[in-house]
Amino acid sequence: MTYTGRRSGRTFSIPVAYRREGDELTIPVELPDRKTWWRNFTGDGGPILVRLGGVDRAGHGTAVRGAEGVRVSVRLTPV
């Protein structure tokens, strides 16, 4: 996935695991207290680019912290 840091304005690309259901992705955040990338998607969330099957897909990611931990929910932009 590729995203732009809210504070730095820098672009970052990192590998992530995800679960896909149609145009919805769920990215679990392992050890969220040790990572900061997911915080770019808190509140109203933000734009995200995900490479699926060799094709870049744009979307909007929103971080959710719950009893099961932290995950980023991504709604892909229709093709």
C-alpha positions in Angstrom: 0.0 0.0 0.0 1.0 3.6 -0.6 -0.1 6.6 1.4 1.0 10.2 2.2 1.9 11.1 5.7 -0.5 13.6 7.2 2.2 15.6 9.0 5.2 15.1 6.8 3.5 15.1 3.4 5.9 12.3 2.4 4.8 9.3 0.4 5.4 5.9 1.9 4.9 2.4 0.5 4.8 -0.6 2.8 3.8 -4.3 2.3 0.6 -5.3 4.2 -1.6 -8.3 4.6 -5.3 -7.8 3.8 -8.7 -9.5 3.5 -10.8 -8.6 0.5 -14.5 -8.7 0.0 -15.4 -7.1 -3.3 -14.3 -3.5 -3.2 -13.7 -3.5 0.6 -10.3 -4.4 2.2 -9.5 -4.9 5.8 -5.9 -4.4 6.8 -5.1 -5.7 10.3 -2.4 -3.8 12.2 -0.2 -6.1 14.1 1.4 -4.6 17.3 -0.3 -1.2 16.7 1.3 0.5 19.7 4.7 -0.1 18.0 3.6 1.3 14.6 2.5 4.7 13.5 1.5 4.4 9.8 -2.1 3.5 10.6 -2.6 6.8 12.5 -2.7 8.5 9.1 -6.1 7.0 8.7 -7.8 8.0 12.0 -10.7 10.3 12.2 -12.1 10.9 8.7 -9.4 8.6 7.2 -7.5 9.4 4.1 -6.5 8.4 0.5 -4.7 5.2 0.0 -3.3 3.3 -3.0 -3.2 -0.5 -3.0 -1.6 -2.8 -5.5 -3.9 -5.8 -6.2 -3.0 -8.3 -8.8 -0.3 -6.0 -10.2 -2.8 -3.2 -10.6 -2.8 0.0 -8.5 -6.3 0.7 -7.0 -7.1 4.0 -5.3 -9.3 4.1 -2.2 -10.1 5.7 1.1 -8.9 4.1 4.4 -10.2 4.6 7.9 -8.6 3.3 11.0 -10.7 1.5 13.6 -9.6 0.6 17.1 -11.8 -2.0 18.7 -11.8 -5.0 21.0 -10.1 -7.1 18.3 -7.3 -4.5 17.9 -6.6 -2.0 15.2 -7.6 -2.4 11.5 -7.7 -0.1 8.5 -10.9 -0.5 6.5 -10.4 0.5 2.8 -13.2 1.2 0.4 -11.8 1.0 -3.2 -12.7 3.6 -5.8 -14.8 1.9 -8.5 -12.9 1.1 -11.7 
